[in-house]
Amino acid sequence: KQAPKVAYHDEVLTSTSTYNTTNIAKEFGMGAHTLNKILHEKGIQYKMDGQWLLYHKYQDKGYTRTETHSYDNGYGEVHTRQQTVWTERGRQFIHQVMKG
């Protein structure tokens, strides 16, 4: 009876895959802006310097990672930007939150 749960944990929750907020928001038929707003209103995340970060209560649970991306600013200068992405565990957490 526990085998499906164990397999889910072993195969999915320990996955190194990540998802951006847009991907997860589409699972609920909404955009990233709306999902971010909901998560903010529920006291899960806040925005600092253009990046969504989890409040202390949630930050050490393995829900998110920070990825750094480089980009050309259009003037030949390369800059970097950090983006919060959700792990499979974080995606599952969001689904639980959205169920209420």
Residue frames as qw, qx, qy, qz and C-alpha x, y, z in Angstrom:
[[0.000, 0.885, 0.465, 0.000, 0.00, 0.00, 0.00],
 [0.284, -0.842, 0.100, 0.447, 2.91, 2.38, 0.74],
 [0.661, 0.021, 0.487, 0.571, 4.80, 1.45, -2.44],
 [0.341, 0.746, 0.369, 0.438, 3.24, 4.17, -4.65],
 [0.243, -0.970, -0.005, -0.017, 4.05, 6.87, -2.07],
 [0.660, -0.511, 0.366, 0.412, 7.60, 5.62, -1.66],
 [0.611, 0.300, 0.483, 0.550, 8.09, 5.49, -5.43],
 [0.131, 0.919, 0.249, 0.275, 6.67, 9.02, -5.77],
 [0.420, -0.877, 0.166, 0.161, 9.08, 10.28, -3.12],
 [0.696, -0.293, 0.465, 0.462, 12.06, 8.46, -4.57],
 [0.525, 0.347, 0.541, 0.558, 11.42, 9.38, -8.19],
 [0.115, 0.812, 0.362, 0.444, 9.69, 12.73, -8.11],
 [0.362, -0.929, -0.074, -0.022, 10.32, 14.67, -4.91],
 [0.639, -0.536, 0.302, 0.462, 14.05, 14.01, -5.05],
 [0.640, 0.575, 0.316, 0.399, 14.25, 15.10, -8.70],
 [0.400, -0.359, 0.038, 0.842, 16.65, 17.90, -9.56],
 [0.169, 0.538, 0.543, 0.622, 14.20, 19.39, -12.06],
 [0.049, -0.407, -0.355, 0.840, 12.96, 22.91, -11.46],
 [0.175, 0.673, 0.644, 0.317, 10.00, 24.92, -12.74],
 [0.072, 0.125, -0.073, 0.987, 9.52, 28.63, -13.16],
 [0.264, 0.300, 0.577, -0.712, 6.40, 30.21, -11.72],
 [0.499, 0.315, -0.292, -0.753, 4.80, 30.54, -15.15],
 [0.393, 0.089, -0.892, -0.204, 4.92, 26.76, -15.66],
 [0.090, -0.237, -0.868, 0.427, 3.22, 26.09, -12.34],
 [0.290, 0.334, 0.241, -0.864, 0.71, 28.92, -12.73],
 [0.459, 0.189, -0.561, -0.662, -0.47, 27.47, -16.05],
 [0.240, -0.114, -0.962, 0.067, -1.43, 24.27, -14.19],
 [0.028, 0.488, 0.660, -0.570, -4.05, 26.41, -12.42],
 [0.278, 0.697, 0.562, 0.349, -5.13, 28.33, -15.51],
 [0.143, -0.972, -0.096, 0.161, -3.51, 31.58, -14.44],
 [0.526, 0.716, -0.250, 0.385, -0.42, 33.65, -15.10],
 [0.637, 0.008, -0.472, 0.609, 2.71, 33.94, -12.99],
 [0.043, -0.383, 0.173, -0.906, 1.75, 37.44, -11.79],
 [0.687, -0.419, -0.160, -0.572, -1.48, 36.10, -10.29],
 [0.881, -0.193, -0.406, 0.147, 0.16, 33.09, -8.65],
 [0.459, 0.195, -0.385, 0.777, 2.95, 35.25, -7.20],
 [0.287, -0.435, 0.073, -0.850, 0.33, 37.63, -5.79],
 [0.830, -0.369, -0.272, -0.317, -1.57, 34.74, -4.17],
 [0.809, -0.063, -0.414, 0.413, 1.60, 33.29, -2.63],
 [0.204, 0.320, -0.279, 0.882, 2.51, 36.76, -1.35],
 [0.507, -0.449, -0.050, -0.734, -0.96, 37.32, 0.16],
 [0.902, -0.299, -0.294, -0.106, -0.72, 33.95, 1.92],
 [0.418, -0.828, 0.368, -0.071, 2.57, 35.02, 3.56],
 [0.953, 0.019, 0.208, 0.219, 4.75, 32.55, 1.64],
 [0.656, 0.167, 0.189, 0.711, 6.95, 34.89, -0.38],
 [0.030, -0.908, -0.104, 0.406, 8.00, 38.51, -0.76],
 [0.674, 0.632, 0.099, 0.369, 9.75, 40.45, -3.48],
 [0.428, -0.786, 0.162, 0.416, 13.20, 41.94, -2.97],
 [0.102, -0.594, 0.525, 0.601, 15.23, 43.64, -5.71],
 [0.579, 0.381, -0.410, -0.592, 12.99, 42.13, -8.38],
 [0.419, 0.136, -0.897, -0.043, 13.26, 38.54, -7.12],
 [0.762, -0.432, -0.117, -0.468, 10.63, 36.56, -5.23],
 [0.247, 0.333, -0.819, 0.395, 12.04, 35.02, -2.04],
 [0.623, -0.443, -0.632, -0.127, 10.43, 32.74, 0.51],
 [0.415, -0.751, 0.222, -0.463, 9.76, 33.96, 4.03],
 [0.060, -0.526, 0.801, -0.280, 11.94, 32.36, 6.71],
 [0.725, -0.059, 0.526, -0.440, 9.25, 29.82, 7.67],
 [0.887, 0.397, 0.185, -0.149, 9.49, 28.25, 4.19],
 [0.308, 0.836, -0.436, -0.131, 13.04, 28.95, 3.06],
 [0.109, -0.506, 0.855, -0.031, 14.78, 25.79, 4.31],
 [0.758, 0.110, 0.540, -0.348, 12.24, 23.24, 3.09],
 [0.386, -0.110, 0.779, 0.481, 13.73, 22.66, -0.35],
 [0.453, 0.686, 0.517, -0.239, 10.85, 24.37, -2.17],
 [0.427, 0.903, -0.017, -0.042, 12.97, 26.72, -4.28],
 [0.724, -0.147, 0.183, 0.649, 16.40, 27.31, -5.73],
 [0.125, 0.886, -0.070, -0.440, 18.02, 30.42, -7.09],
 [0.764, 0.271, 0.372, 0.452, 19.35, 30.27, -10.63],
 [0.114, -0.719, 0.166, 0.666, 21.62, 32.88, -12.15],
 [0.665, 0.561, 0.429, 0.241, 21.23, 33.79, -15.81],
 [0.294, -0.398, 0.223, 0.840, 23.44, 36.03, -17.90],
 [0.436, 0.754, 0.487, 0.066, 22.11, 38.37, -20.55],
 [0.394, 0.143, 0.202, 0.885, 23.32, 41.06, -22.91],
 [0.017, 0.627, 0.444, -0.640, 21.89, 44.45, -21.99],
 [0.482, 0.789, 0.374, 0.072, 21.76, 45.56, -25.62],
 [0.089, 0.963, -0.252, -0.019, 24.88, 47.73, -25.33],
 [0.686, 0.460, -0.533, 0.184, 27.33, 44.83, -25.52],
 [0.144, -0.477, 0.678, -0.540, 27.57, 44.44, -21.75],
 [0.610, -0.181, -0.765, -0.098, 26.88, 41.10, -20.12],
 [0.374, -0.423, 0.406, -0.718, 24.91, 41.21, -16.87],
 [0.272, -0.111, -0.952, 0.081, 23.51, 38.55, -14.57],
 [0.544, -0.316, 0.003, -0.777, 20.09, 38.19, -13.03],
 [0.052, -0.052, 0.950, -0.304, 18.88, 35.84, -10.31],
 [0.619, -0.149, -0.341, -0.691, 15.58, 34.03, -10.58],
 [0.469, -0.170, 0.751, -0.433, 13.75, 31.90, -8.06],
 [0.584, 0.087, -0.664, -0.458, 12.64, 28.55, -9.47],
 [0.754, -0.293, 0.312, -0.498, 10.52, 25.90, -7.79],
 [0.024, -0.275, 0.960, 0.041, 11.62, 22.33, -7.13],
 [0.468, -0.228, -0.774, -0.361, 9.26, 19.38, -7.48],
 [0.322, -0.381, -0.721, 0.482, 8.76, 19.54, -3.69],
 [0.036, 0.286, 0.149, -0.946, 7.89, 23.24, -4.03],
 [0.362, -0.051, -0.565, -0.740, 5.49, 22.51, -6.88],
 [0.441, -0.353, -0.825, -0.008, 3.72, 19.97, -4.68],
 [0.199, -0.361, -0.498, 0.763, 3.61, 22.55, -1.86],
 [0.203, 0.127, -0.167, -0.957, 1.97, 25.10, -4.15],
 [0.446, -0.210, -0.731, -0.472, -0.65, 22.54, -5.15],
 [0.385, -0.407, -0.753, 0.347, -1.42, 21.93, -1.46],
 [0.062, -0.299, -0.232, 0.924, -1.66, 25.68, -0.81],
 [0.289, 0.038, -0.392, -0.872, -4.00, 26.19, -3.76],
 [0.404, -0.317, -0.839, -0.179, -6.30, 23.37, -2.61],
 [0.367, -0.634, 0.030, -0.680, -6.85, 25.43, 0.52]]
